Amino acid sequence: MSSTSVTAKNIAVVSSRTALAQLRSTNVKADNLAAVVECARLAKEGGASFLCLPECFAFMGSSPGETADAAEDIFEHLAPDGKPRTKIFDTLKNLAIEHGLWISAGGMHERTRTGDGMVHNSHFVLRPDGSLAGLYRKCHLFDVFIPSRNIDLRESATTTAGTVGTVIVRDTPIGSVGLTTCYDVRFPEMYASLLDAGADVVLVPSAFTVPTGAAHWHILLRARAAEGQCYILAAAQAGVHSTKRRSYGHSLVVDPWGEVVADAGGYDGLGSGRKVVGGKSPLCISNEHDEPVPTPSVVFCDLDPEMIKLVRERIPISNHRAACPADYGEISTGLEDAS
């Protein structure tokens, strides 16, 4: 963080310090929101201006019916039955105001206006005054079925995909922020679009499974940071959610050079977290539940806008992409115009 003096009154305006929460959400919404309250407190005490929450921060069910029943609304006027449910949104709005925080709500189940029991996986950002700064409804849905390993995860069974893929929140204390969610990280064209739109930071709130996390989590996030020459902030779920689901953990910050600069730890190690705090309150889940690291907790990192500038000057990818005359959509043997 800058050596400039920072007071309690101006910290939300000038601090580039971010706090990434690591949670173990379940199907008990009250407990999950209590953990979010704890993380907001820790973020404020640690001098952060921006708090990132993981995907499914408010609810992690074990069946489509549970998910549909727990879904809530962001916009009151869009409530499908005319009876708004806004406890999650109101809780986060009040936390943003109370602590003077920007909050990335990394993915809540939002009821669709059709009232058919389907939901959106909605990632929204709140300003410190509680106002809504941006909203991204996840557009790449994660479906995988591997009978031999008893894996059957079908996000599309409960979730309606969003249709807007390039969402940027500008004028935050950490720069222009692109919004994505979890499985999106496997689609680099989305991140290229965010880079071209001016993103300095891209958020990747997630709930990666343990097998895919161990194989690909760090690799994918480092690749997206290096390609985009931006900071990647990936708040994660960690631990056992139910008899059907565990998440990998490892809330990460990756810098524009592709280096991991903060790691809250997870199933295959404690990571190299900078200033990981939390996990000692009554809300902490002990290892009797096979938890890899304590939750709820937050990991802090100070972002450096000068590093973004220097990396982009060294390798001007955006300029080279714009100047490239190739048409990637045209399929050819390459021989037609070769001679």
TIMI-536400 format. One record per atom (N, C-alpha, C): x, y, z; residue in three letters. Coordinates in steps of 0.2 Angstrom, whole numbers, padded with zeros to 4 digits, always signed. Each point is the difference from the previous one (the first is absolute). Example, Ala and Ser with C-alpha at 12.3 -4.5 7.8 and 13.67 -1.06 7.14 Angstrom:
! TIMI-536400
+0066-0028+0039Ala/-0004+0006+0000Ala/+0004+0006+0000Ala/-0002+0005-0004Ser/+0004+0006+0001Ser/-0004+0005+0003Ser/
! end
This chain:
! TIMI-536400
+0004-0006+0000Met/-0004+0006+0000Met/+0004+0006+0000Met/-0002+0005-0003Ser/+0004+0007+0000Ser/+0002+0002+0007Ser/+0005+0004+0000Ser/+0002+0003+0006Ser/-0004+0006+0002Ser/-0004+0002-0004Thr/-0005+0006+0002Thr/-0004-0002+0006Thr/-0001+0005+0004Ser/-0004-0001+0006Ser/-0007-0002-0001Ser/-0002-0005+0003Val/-0007-0002-0001Val/-0004+0000+0006Val/-0006+0003+0000Thr/-0004+0001+0006Thr/-0006-0004-0001Thr/-0004-0002+0006Ala/-0006-0004-0001Ala/-0005+0004-0004Ala/+0000+0006-0001Lys/-0005+0004-0004Lys/+0002-0001-0007Lys/+0006+0000-0002Asn/+0001+0000-0007Asn/+0003-0007-0003Asn/+0001-0005+0004Ile/+0003-0006-0002Ile/-0004-0003-0006Ile/-0007+0000+0000Ala/-0004-0003-0005Ala/+0001+0003-0007Ala/+0003+0006+0000Val/+0001+0004-0006Val/+0007-0001-0003Val/+0005+0000+0004Val/+0007+0000-0002Val/+0003-0007+0000Val/-0002-0005+0004Ser/+0004-0006+0001Ser/-0001-0005-0006Ser/+0005-0003-0002Ser/+0000-0005-0005Ser/+0000-0007+0003Ser/-0001+0000+0006Arg/+0001-0006+0004Arg/-0007-0004-0001Arg/+0001-0006-0002Thr/-0006-0005-0001Thr/+0000-0005+0005Thr/-0006-0003+0002Ala/-0001-0005+0004Ala/-0004-0006-0004Ala/+0003-0006+0000Leu/-0004-0005-0003Leu/-0002-0005+0005Leu/-0007-0001+0000Ala/-0002-0005+0005Ala/+0000-0007-0002Ala/+0001-0004+0005Gln/+0000-0007-0001Gln/-0005-0003+0004Gln/-0005-0003-0003Leu/-0006-0003+0004Leu/-0002-0007-0001Leu/-0004-0003+0004Arg/-0002-0007+0000Arg/-0008+0000+0000Arg/-0003+0003-0005Ser/-0007+0001+0000Ser/-0004-0007+0000Ser/-0006+0000+0003Thr/-0004-0006+0001Thr/-0007+0002-0002Thr/-0005-0004+0002Asn/-0007+0001-0002Asn/-0003+0004+0006Asn/+0004+0002+0005Val/-0003+0004+0005Val/+0002+0008-0001Val/-0005+0003-0003Lys/+0002+0007-0002Lys/+0002+0005+0005Lys/-0003-0001+0006Ala/+0001+0005+0006Ala/+0007-0001+0002Ala/+0003-0006+0000Asp/+0007-0001+0002Asp/+0005+0003-0006Asp/-0002-0001-0006Asn/+0004+0002-0005Asn/+0000+0008+0000Asn/-0005+0003+0001Leu/+0000+0007+0001Leu/+0004+0003+0006Leu/-0001-0004+0005Ala/+0004+0002+0006Ala/+0008+0000-0002Ala/+0002-0005-0004Ala/+0007-0001-0002Ala/+0002+0006-0004Ala/-0005+0002-0005Val/+0001+0006-0004Val/+0001+0007+0005Val/-0004+0000+0005Val/+0001+0006+0004Val/+0006+0000+0004Val/+0003-0006+0002Glu/+0006-0001+0003Glu/+0006+0002-0005Glu/-0001-0002-0006Cys/+0005+0002-0005Cys/+0000+0008-0002Cys/-0005+0003+0000Ala/-0001+0007-0001Ala/+0004+0004+0006Ala/-0001-0003+0006Arg/+0003+0003+0006Arg/+0008-0001-0001Arg/+0002-0006-0001Leu/+0007-0001-0001Leu/+0003+0005-0006Leu/-0004+0000-0005Ala/+0003+0004-0006Ala/+0001+0008+0003Ala/-0005+0002+0003Lys/+0000+0007+0002Lys/+0006+0001+0005Lys/+0001-0005+0005Glu/+0005+0001+0005Glu/+0007-0001-0003Glu/+0000-0003-0006Gly/+0007-0001-0003Gly/+0001+0006-0005Gly/-0004+0005-0001Gly/+0001+0005-0004Gly/-0002+0000-0007Gly/-0004-0005-0002Ala/-0002-0001-0007Ala/-0005+0005-0002Ala/+0000+0001-0006Ser/-0006+0004-0003Ser/-0004-0004-0004Ser/+0002-0006-0002Phe/-0004-0004-0004Phe/+0000-0007+0002Phe/-0006-0003+0001Leu/-0001-0007+0003Leu/-0003-0004-0006Leu/+0003-0006-0001Cys/-0002-0005-0005Cys/-0003-0006+0003Cys/-0006-0002-0001Leu/-0003-0006+0002Leu/+0000-0005-0005Leu/+0000-0007+0002Pro/+0000-0005-0005Pro/-0007-0001-0003Pro/+0000-0004-0005Glu/-0006-0003-0003Glu/-0004-0003+0005Glu/-0007+0000+0000Cys/-0004-0003+0005Cys/+0001+0001+0007Cys/+0002+0007+0001Phe/+0002+0002+0007Phe/-0006-0001+0005Phe/-0006+0001-0003Ala/-0006+0000+0005Ala/-0003-0007+0001Ala/+0001-0004-0005Phe/-0004-0007+0000Phe/+0004-0005-0005Phe/+0001-0006+0003Met/+0003-0005-0004Met/-0005-0006+0002Met/-0005-0001-0005Gly/-0004-0006+0001Gly/+0002-0006-0002Gly/-0004-0006+0001Ser/+0002-0006-0003Ser/-0005-0003-0005Ser/-0005+0004-0001Ser/-0005-0002-0005Ser/-0003+0006-0004Ser/-0002-0001-0006Pro/-0003+0005-0004Pro/-0006+0004+0004Pro/-0004-0004+0003Gly/-0006+0002+0004Gly/+0003+0005+0006Gly/+0005-0002+0003Glu/+0003+0004+0006Glu/+0002+0007-0003Glu/+0003+0000-0006Thr/+0003+0006-0003Thr/-0006+0005-0002Thr/-0005-0003-0003Ala/-0006+0004-0002Ala/-0003+0003+0006Ala/-0001-0004+0005Asp/-0004+0003+0006Asp/+0004+0005+0003Asp/+0007+0000+0000Ala/+0004+0005+0003Ala/+0002+0006-0004Ala/-0002+0000-0006Ala/+0001+0006-0005Ala/-0003+0006+0003Ala/+0003+0005-0002Glu/-0003+0007+0002Glu/+0000+0005-0006Glu/-0001+0006+0002Asp/+0000+0005-0005Asp/+0005+0006+0001Asp/+0002+0003-0005Ile/+0004+0006+0000Ile/-0004+0006-0001Ile/-0004-0001-0005Phe/-0005+0006-0001Phe/-0007-0002+0002Phe/-0003+0004+0004Glu/-0006-0001+0003Glu/-0005-0001-0005Glu/+0000+0005-0005His/-0005+0000-0005His/+0000-0006-0005His/+0005-0004+0000Leu/+0000-0006-0004Leu/-0002-0006+0004Leu/-0002+0000+0006Ala/-0002-0006+0004Ala/-0005-0003-0004Ala/+0001-0007-0002Pro/-0005-0003-0004Pro/-0007-0001+0003Pro/-0001+0000+0006Asp/-0006-0001+0003Asp/-0003+0007+0003Asp/+0004+0005-0001Gly/-0002+0006+0003Gly/+0001+0001+0007Gly/+0004-0005+0003Lys/+0002+0000+0007Lys/+0008+0000+0001Lys/+0003+0006+0000Pro/+0007+0000+0000Pro/+0003-0004+0005Pro/+0006-0003-0001Arg/+0004-0003+0005Arg/+0007+0003-0001Arg/+0002+0004+0005Thr/+0006+0004-0001Thr/+0005+0000+0006Thr/-0001-0006+0004Lys/+0004+0000+0006Lys/+0008+0000-0001Lys/+0002-0004-0005Ile/+0007+0000-0002Ile/+0002+0007-0002Ile/-0003+0003-0005Phe/+0002+0006-0003Phe/+0000+0006+0006Phe/-0005+0000+0004Asp/-0001+0005+0005Asp/+0006-0001+0005Asp/+0002-0006+0002Thr/+0005-0002+0005Thr/+0007+0003-0003Thr/+0001-0001-0006Leu/+0006+0002-0003Leu/+0000+0008-0001Leu/-0006+0003-0002Lys/+0000+0007-0001Lys/+0001+0003+0007Lys/-0003-0002+0005Asn/+0002+0002+0007Asn/+0007+0000+0002Asn/+0003-0006-0002Leu/+0007-0001+0002Leu/+0005+0005-0004Leu/-0002+0001-0006Ala/+0004+0005-0004Ala/+0000+0007+0003Ala/-0006+0002+0002Ile/-0001+0007+0003Ile/+0003+0000+0007Ile/-0001-0005+0004Glu/+0003+0000+0007Glu/+0008+0000+0000Glu/+0003-0004-0005His/+0007+0000+0000His/+0003+0004-0005His/-0004+0004-0004Gly/+0003+0004-0005Gly/+0004-0004-0006Gly/-0003-0006-0001Leu/+0004-0005-0005Leu/-0004+0000-0007Leu/+0004-0001-0005Trp/-0002-0003-0006Trp/-0001-0007+0001Trp/-0005-0004-0002Ile/-0001-0007+0001Ile/-0002-0003-0007Ile/+0004-0005-0001Ser/-0001-0004-0006Ser/-0004-0007+0003Ser/-0006+0000-0002Ala/-0005-0006+0002Ala/+0001-0005-0005Ala/+0005-0005+0001Gly/+0002-0004-0006Gly/-0005-0005-0003Gly/-0006+0000+0002Gly/-0004-0004-0003Gly/-0006-0003+0005Gly/-0006+0003-0001Met/-0006-0002+0004Met/-0005-0003-0005Met/-0004-0004+0003His/-0006-0002-0004His/-0005+0005-0001His/-0001+0003-0006Glu/-0005+0005-0001Glu/-0006-0003-0003Glu/-0006+0001+0002Arg/-0006-0003-0003Arg/-0001+0003-0007Arg/-0002-0004-0005Thr/-0001+0003-0007Thr/-0007+0003+0000Thr/-0001+0005-0004Arg/-0007+0003+0000Arg/-0005-0004-0003Arg/+0002-0006-0003Thr/-0005-0005-0003Thr/-0004-0004+0006Thr/+0003+0000+0006Gly/-0003-0004+0005Gly/-0001-0007-0001Gly/+0005-0003-0004Asp/+0000-0007-0002Asp/+0004-0005+0005Asp/+0003+0003+0005Gly/+0004-0003+0005Gly/+0007+0000-0002Gly/+0002+0003-0006Met/+0007+0000-0002Met/+0003+0007+0003Met/+0006+0000+0000Val/+0004+0006+0003Val/+0005+0002-0004Val/+0003+0006+0001His/+0006+0003-0003His/+0005-0001+0006His/+0006-0001-0003Asn/+0006+0000+0005Asn/+0003+0007-0001Asn/-0002+0004+0005Ser/+0001+0008-0001Ser/+0006+0002+0004Ser/+0005+0003-0003His/+0005+0004+0003His/-0001+0007+0000His/+0000+0003+0005Phe/-0001+0008+0000Phe/+0005+0003+0005Phe/+0000+0007-0002Val/+0005+0004+0004Val/-0004+0006+0003Val/+0002+0001+0007Leu/-0003+0005+0003Leu/+0005+0006+0002Leu/-0002+0006+0000Arg/+0004+0006+0002Arg/+0000+0000+0007Arg/+0004+0004+0003Pro/+0000+0001+0007Pro/-0006+0004+0003Pro/-0004+0003-0005Asp/-0006+0003+0002Asp/-0006-0005+0000Asp/+0001-0006-0002Gly/-0005-0005-0001Gly/-0003-0001-0007Gly/+0002+0005-0004Ser/-0003+0000-0007Ser/+0003-0006-0004Ser/-0004-0002-0005Leu/+0002-0005-0005Leu/+0004+0003-0005Leu/+0007-0003-0001Ala/+0004+0003-0005Ala/+0001-0004-0006Ala/-0002-0007+0001Gly/+0001-0004-0006Gly/-0004-0007+0001Gly/-0002-0003-0005Leu/-0003-0007+0001Leu/+0002-0004-0006Leu/+0002-0006+0001Tyr/+0002-0005-0005Tyr/-0004-0007+0002Tyr/-0004-0002-0005Arg/-0003-0007+0001Arg/+0004-0005-0004Arg/+0003-0005+0004Lys/+0004-0005-0003Lys/-0002-0003-0007Lys/+0004+0001-0005Cys/-0002-0003-0007Cys/+0002-0006-0002Cys/+0006-0003+0003His/+0003-0006-0001His/-0002-0005+0006His/-0004-0005-0001Leu/-0003-0004+0005Leu/+0004-0007+0000Leu/+0001-0002+0006Phe/+0004-0006+0001Phe/-0004-0006+0001Phe/+0000-0004-0005Asp/-0003-0007+0000Asp/+0005-0005-0001Asp/+0001-0005+0005Val/+0004-0006-0001Val/-0003-0006+0003Val/+0001-0005-0004Phe/-0003-0007+0002Phe/+0005-0005-0001Phe/+0002-0003+0005Ile/+0005-0006+0000Ile/-0002-0005+0005Ile/-0004-0005-0003Pro/-0003-0005+0004Pro/+0005-0004+0004Pro/+0006-0002-0003Ser/+0005-0004+0003Ser/+0003+0003+0006Ser/-0001+0007+0001Arg/+0003+0003+0006Arg/-0006+0003+0004Arg/-0006-0002-0002Asn/-0006+0003+0004Asn/+0000+0007+0000Asn/+0001+0003-0006Ile/+0000+0008+0000Ile/-0006+0001-0005Ile/-0004+0004+0003Asp/-0006+0003-0005Asp/-0001+0007+0003Asp/+0003+0005-0004Leu/-0001+0007+0002Leu/-0003+0003-0006Leu/-0006+0002+0000Arg/-0004+0003-0006Arg/-0003+0007+0002Arg/+0004+0005-0001Glu/-0002+0007+0002Glu/-0006+0002-0004Glu/+0000-0003-0006Ser/-0006+0002-0005Ser/-0006-0002+0003Ser/+0000-0005+0004Ala/-0007-0003+0003Ala/-0003+0005+0004Ala/+0003+0005+0003Thr/-0003+0005+0004Thr/+0001+0007-0002Thr/+0005+0001-0005Thr/+0002+0007-0001Thr/-0001+0002-0008Thr/-0002+0006-0001Thr/-0001+0003-0006Thr/+0006+0004-0002Thr/+0003-0001-0005Ala/+0006+0004-0002Ala/-0001+0007-0001Ala/+0004+0004+0002Gly/+0000+0007-0002Gly/+0002+0001-0007Gly/-0002+0006-0003Thr/+0002+0002-0007Thr/+0005+0005-0001Thr/+0002+0004+0005Val/+0005+0005+0000Val/+0006-0002+0002Val/+0006-0001-0004Gly/+0006-0003+0002Gly/+0005+0005+0002Gly/+0000+0006-0002Thr/+0005+0005+0002Thr/-0003+0006+0004Thr/+0001-0001+0007Val/-0002+0004+0005Val/+0006+0003+0004Val/+0000+0007-0001Ile/+0006+0004+0004Ile/-0003+0005+0005Ile/+0003+0000+0006Val/-0002+0005+0005Val/+0006+0005+0000Val/-0001+0006-0001Arg/+0005+0005-0001Arg/+0000+0004+0007Arg/+0006+0004+0000Asp/+0000+0005+0006Asp/+0000-0004+0007Asp/+0003-0005+0001Thr/+0001-0004+0006Thr/+0007+0002+0003Thr/+0001-0001+0006Pro/+0007+0002+0003Pro/+0005-0005-0003Pro/-0002-0005-0003Ile/+0005-0005-0003Ile/+0000+0000-0007Ile/-0003+0005-0003Gly/+0000+0001-0008Gly/-0007-0002-0003Gly/+0001-0001-0006Ser/-0006-0003-0004Ser/+0000-0008+0001Ser/-0006-0002+0002Val/+0000-0007+0002Val/-0005-0004-0005Val/+0002-0005-0002Gly/-0004-0005-0004Gly/-0003-0005+0004Gly/-0006-0002-0002Leu/-0004-0005+0004Leu/+0000-0007-0004Leu/+0002-0005+0003Thr/-0001-0007-0002Thr/-0002-0004+0006Thr/-0001-0007-0002Thr/-0002-0004+0006Thr/+0003-0007-0002Thr/+0004-0003+0004Cys/+0002-0007+0000Cys/+0001-0003-0006Cys/-0004-0004-0003Tyr/+0001-0004-0006Tyr/+0002+0005-0006Tyr/-0002+0006+0000Asp/+0002+0005-0005Asp/+0008+0000-0001Asp/+0004-0002+0005Val/+0007+0001-0001Val/+0003-0005-0005Val/-0004-0005-0002Arg/+0002-0004-0006Arg/-0001+0003-0007Arg/-0003+0006+0000Phe/-0001+0003-0007Phe/+0004+0006-0001Phe/+0006+0000-0002Pro/+0004+0005+0000Pro/-0002+0006-0005Pro/-0005-0001-0005Glu/-0002+0005-0004Glu/-0004+0005+0004Glu/-0003-0002+0006Met/-0004+0004+0004Met/+0005+0005+0003Met/+0005-0002+0003Tyr/+0005+0004+0003Tyr/+0004+0005-0005Tyr/+0001-0002-0006Ala/+0002+0004-0005Ala/-0005+0006-0001Ala/-0006-0002+0000Ser/-0005+0006-0001Ser/+0000+0005+0006Ser/+0001-0003+0006Leu/+0000+0004+0006Leu/+0007+0005-0001Leu/+0005-0003-0002Leu/+0006+0004-0001Leu/-0001+0005-0005Leu/-0003-0001-0005Asp/-0001+0005-0006Asp/-0004+0005+0003Asp/-0005-0002+0005Ala/-0005+0005+0002Ala/+0004+0005+0006Ala/+0006-0002+0002Gly/+0003+0004+0004Gly/+0001-0002+0007Gly/-0001-0007+0001Ala/+0000-0003+0007Ala/+0008+0001+0003Ala/+0000+0002+0006Asp/+0007+0000+0003Asp/+0000-0007+0005Asp/-0006-0002+0002Val/-0001-0005+0005Val/-0006-0004-0003Val/+0001-0007+0001Val/-0006-0004-0002Val/-0001-0005+0006Val/-0006+0000+0002Leu/-0003-0004+0006Leu/-0002-0007-0003Leu/+0002-0005+0004Val/-0002-0007-0002Val/-0002-0004+0006Val/-0006+0003+0004Pro/-0002-0004+0005Pro/-0002-0007-0002Pro/+0001-0005+0005Ser/+0000-0007-0003Ser/-0002-0005+0006Ser/-0002-0006-0002Ala/-0001-0006+0004Ala/+0002-0006-0004Ala/+0007+0000-0001Phe/+0003-0005-0004Phe/+0000-0007+0004Phe/-0002-0005-0004Thr/+0001-0007+0004Thr/+0007-0001+0001Thr/+0001-0005+0005Val/+0007-0002+0002Val/+0004-0003-0006Val/-0003-0005-0004Pro/+0004-0002-0006Pro/+0002+0005-0005Pro/-0005+0004-0002Thr/+0002+0005-0005Thr/+0004+0005+0003Thr/-0001+0002+0006Gly/+0004+0005+0003Gly/+0007-0002+0001Gly/+0002-0006+0002Ala/+0007-0002+0000Ala/+0003+0000-0006Ala/-0004-0002-0006Ala/+0004-0001-0006Ala/+0000+0007-0004Ala/-0004+0005+0001His/-0001+0005-0004His/+0000+0007+0003His/-0002+0001+0006Trp/-0002+0006+0003Trp/+0006+0005-0001Trp/+0005-0001+0003His/+0006+0005+0000His/+0002+0001-0007His/+0000-0005-0005Ile/+0003+0000-0007Ile/-0005+0005-0003Ile/-0007-0001+0000Leu/-0004+0004-0003Leu/+0000+0008+0002Leu/+0000+0001+0006Leu/+0000+0007+0003Leu/+0007+0003-0002Leu/+0005-0003+0000Arg/+0006+0003-0002Arg/+0000+0001-0007Arg/-0002-0004-0004Ala/-0001+0001-0007Ala/-0004+0006-0002Ala/-0006+0001+0003Arg/-0004+0005-0001Arg/+0003+0007+0002Arg/+0004+0000+0005Ala/+0003+0006+0003Ala/+0006+0002-0005Ala/+0004-0005-0003Ala/+0005+0001-0004Ala/-0002+0003-0007Ala/-0006-0004-0002Glu/-0002+0002-0007Glu/-0004+0007+0000Glu/-0003+0001+0006Gly/-0004+0007+0001Gly/+0005+0005+0002Gly/+0006-0001+0003Gln/+0004+0005+0003Gln/-0004+0004+0005Gln/-0003-0004+0004Cys/-0005+0003+0005Cys/+0001-0004+0007Cys/-0003+0003+0005Tyr/+0000-0004+0006Tyr/-0006-0004+0000Tyr/+0000-0006+0002Ile/-0005-0005+0001Ile/-0002-0001+0007Ile/-0006+0001+0002Leu/-0002-0001+0007Leu/-0005-0005+0001Leu/+0002-0006+0003Ala/-0005-0006-0001Ala/-0001-0002+0008Ala/-0006+0002+0002Ala/-0002-0002+0007Ala/-0003-0007-0001Ala/+0001-0004+0005Ala/-0002-0007-0001Ala/-0004-0003+0006Ala/-0004-0005-0002Gln/-0002-0005+0005Gln/+0005-0005+0002Gln/+0000-0003+0006Ala/+0004-0005+0002Ala/-0003-0004+0005Ala/+0001-0007-0001Gly/-0002-0005+0005Gly/-0007-0003-0002Gly/-0003-0004+0005Val/-0005-0004-0001Val/-0007+0004+0001Val/-0004+0000-0005His/-0006+0003+0000His/-0006-0004+0002His/+0001-0006-0003Ser/-0006-0006+0001Ser/+0004-0006-0001Ser/-0004-0006+0000Thr/+0002-0006-0001Thr/+0002-0001-0008Thr/-0003+0005-0004Lys/+0001+0000-0007Lys/+0005+0004-0003Lys/+0003+0005+0005Arg/+0004+0005-0003Arg/+0006+0002+0004Arg/+0006+0001-0003Arg/+0005+0003+0004Arg/+0003+0005-0005Arg/+0003+0006+0002Ser/+0003+0005-0004Ser/+0008+0000+0002Ser/+0004+0002-0005Tyr/+0007+0000+0000Tyr/+0003+0005+0004Tyr/-0003+0006+0001Gly/+0003+0005+0004Gly/+0005+0004-0004Gly/+0005+0003+0003His/+0006+0004-0003His/-0003+0007-0003His/-0003+0004+0004Ser/-0001+0007-0002Ser/+0006+0003-0002Ser/+0001+0002-0006Leu/+0006+0003-0003Leu/+0000+0007-0003Leu/+0006+0003+0001Val/+0001+0006-0004Val/+0006-0001-0005Val/-0001+0001-0006Val/+0005-0001-0005Val/+0002+0007-0003Val/+0006+0002-0001Asp/+0002+0006-0002Asp/+0000+0000-0008Asp/+0001+0006-0003Pro/+0000+0000-0007Pro/+0006-0003-0004Pro/+0005-0002+0004Trp/+0005-0004-0003Trp/-0001-0008+0001Trp/-0006-0001+0003Gly/-0002-0007+0000Gly/+0003-0004+0007Gly/+0002+0004+0004Glu/+0003-0003+0007Glu/-0005+0000+0005Glu/-0001-0005+0004Val/-0005+0000+0005Val/+0003+0004+0006Val/-0003+0005+0002Val/+0002+0004+0006Val/-0003-0001+0006Val/-0006-0004+0000Ala/-0003-0001+0006Ala/-0004-0007-0001Ala/+0000-0004+0005Asp/-0004-0007-0001Asp/-0002-0002+0007Asp/-0006+0000+0001Ala/-0003-0002+0007Ala/+0000-0007+0001Ala/+0002-0004-0004Gly/+0001-0008+0001Gly/-0006-0004-0001Gly/+0001-0006+0000Gly/-0006-0005-0002Gly/+0002-0007+0001Gly/-0003-0004-0004Tyr/+0001-0007+0001Tyr/+0007-0003-0001Tyr/+0004+0003-0004Asp/+0007-0003-0001Asp/+0005+0005+0003Asp/-0001+0004+0005Gly/+0005+0004+0003Gly/-0003+0006+0003Gly/+0004+0003+0004Leu/-0002+0006+0004Leu/+0001+0006-0004Leu/+0003+0000-0006Gly/+0001+0005-0004Gly/+0005+0005+0002Gly/+0001+0006-0003Ser/+0005+0005+0002Ser/-0004+0007+0002Ser/-0005-0001+0004Gly/-0005+0006+0001Gly/+0004+0006+0003Gly/-0001+0006-0002Arg/+0002+0005+0003Arg/-0005+0003+0005Arg/+0001+0000+0006Lys/-0005+0003+0005Lys/-0006-0004+0000Lys/+0000-0006+0000Val/-0006-0004+0001Val/-0003+0000+0007Val/-0006+0003+0001Val/-0002+0001+0007Val/-0007-0004+0000Val/-0002-0001+0006Gly/-0007-0003+0001Gly/+0001-0007+0002Gly/-0005-0004+0001Gly/+0000-0007+0001Gly/+0001-0002+0007Gly/+0000+0005+0005Lys/+0000-0001+0007Lys/-0006+0002+0004Lys/-0005+0003-0004Ser/-0006+0001+0003Ser/-0005-0006+0001Ser/-0005+0001+0003Pro/-0005-0006+0001Pro/-0003-0002-0006Pro/+0001+0004-0006Leu/-0002-0002-0006Leu/+0004-0005-0004Leu/+0006+0000+0003Cys/+0005-0005-0004Cys/-0002-0007+0000Cys/+0001-0003-0005Ile/-0001-0007-0001Ile/+0006-0004+0002Ile/+0000-0005+0004Ser/+0006-0004+0002Ser/+0001-0006-0004Ser/+0006-0003+0000Asn/+0002-0005-0004Asn/-0004-0006+0001Asn/-0004-0001+0005Glu/-0004-0006+0001Glu/-0005+0000-0006Glu/-0001+0005-0004His/-0004+0000-0006His/+0004-0001-0006His/+0006-0002+0000Asp/+0005-0001-0005Asp/+0001+0007-0004Asp/+0001+0005+0004Glu/+0001+0006-0003Glu/+0008+0001-0001Glu/+0002+0003-0006Pro/+0007+0000-0002Pro/+0003+0006+0004Pro/-0004+0006+0001Val/+0002+0006+0003Val/-0006+0003+0004Val/+0002+0004+0005Pro/-0006+0003+0003Pro/-0004+0005-0004Pro/-0007+0000+0001Thr/-0004+0004-0003Thr/-0005+0003+0006Thr/-0003+0006-0001Pro/+0002+0005-0005Pro/+0006+0003+0001Pro/+0003+0003-0005Ser/+0007+0003+0001Ser/+0000+0005-0006Ser/+0005+0005+0000Val/+0001+0004-0006Val/+0008+0000-0001Val/+0002+0001-0006Val/+0007+0001-0002Val/+0000+0007-0003Val/+0006+0004+0002Phe/+0000+0007-0002Phe/+0006+0000-0005Phe/-0001+0005-0005Cys/+0005+0002-0005Cys/+0000+0007-0002Cys/+0005+0004+0000Asp/+0000+0007-0003Asp/+0002-0001-0007Asp/-0005+0003-0004Leu/+0001+0000-0008Leu/+0004+0006-0002Leu/+0004+0000-0005Asp/+0005+0005-0002Asp/-0002+0002-0007Asp/-0003+0005-0001Pro/-0002+0003-0007Pro/+0006+0001-0004Pro/+0006+0002+0002Glu/+0006+0001-0004Glu/+0002-0007-0003Glu/-0001-0005+0004Met/+0002-0007-0003Met/-0004-0001-0006Met/-0006+0001+0000Ile/-0005-0001-0006Ile/+0003+0004-0006Ile/+0002+0006+0001Lys/+0002+0005-0005Lys/+0007-0003-0003Lys/+0005-0002+0005Leu/+0006-0002-0003Leu/+0000-0007-0004Leu/-0004-0004+0003Val/-0001-0007-0004Val/-0003+0001-0007Val/-0005+0005+0000Arg/-0003+0001-0007Arg/+0005+0004-0005Arg/+0004+0004+0003Glu/+0005+0003-0004Glu/+0005-0005-0003Glu/+0002-0004+0005Arg/+0005-0005-0002Arg/-0002-0005-0006Arg/-0006-0002+0001Ile/-0003-0004-0006Ile/-0007+0002-0001Ile/-0001+0005-0005Pro/-0006+0003-0002Pro/-0005-0005-0003Pro/-0003-0004+0003Ile/-0004-0005-0003Ile/-0006+0003-0003Ile/-0004+0004+0003Ser/-0006+0003-0003Ser/+0002+0004-0006Ser/+0005+0003-0001Asn/+0002+0004-0006Asn/+0001-0005-0006Asn/+0004-0006+0002His/+0001-0005-0005His/-0006-0004-0002His/-0004-0001+0005Arg/-0007-0003-0002Arg/-0004+0004-0005Arg/+0000+0007+0001Ala/-0004+0004-0004Ala/+0004+0001-0007Ala/+0006-0001+0000Ala/+0004+0001-0007Ala/+0000-0006-0004Ala/-0001-0006+0003Cys/+0000-0006-0003Cys/-0005-0001-0006Cys/+0002-0001-0006Pro/-0005+0000-0006Pro/-0003-0007-0001Pro/+0002-0005+0004Ala/-0003-0007-0001Ala/-0007+0000+0002Ala/-0004-0004-0004Asp/-0007-0002+0002Asp/+0000-0007+0003Asp/-0001+0000+0006Tyr/+0000-0006+0004Tyr/-0007-0004-0002Tyr/-0005+0003-0002Gly/-0006-0003-0002Gly/+0000-0004-0006Gly/+0005+0001-0005Glu/+0001-0003-0006Glu/+0004-0006+0000Glu/-0003-0006-0002Ile/+0004-0006+0000Ile/+0003-0001-0006Ile/+0006-0002+0000Ser/+0004-0001-0007Ser/+0006-0005+0001Ser/+0002-0003-0005Thr/+0007-0004+0000Thr/+0006+0005+0000Thr/-0001+0006-0001Gly/+0005+0005+0000Gly/+0004+0000-0007Gly/-0002-0004-0004Leu/+0003-0001-0007Leu/-0003+0005-0005Leu/-0006+0002+0001Glu/-0003+0003-0006Glu/+0003+0007-0002Glu/+0003+0004+0005Asp/+0003+0006-0001Asp/+0007+0000+0001Asp/+0003-0006+0000Ala/+0007-0001+0002Ala/+0005+0001-0006Ala/-0003+0000-0006Ser/+0005+0001-0005Ser/-0004+0004-0006Ser/
! end
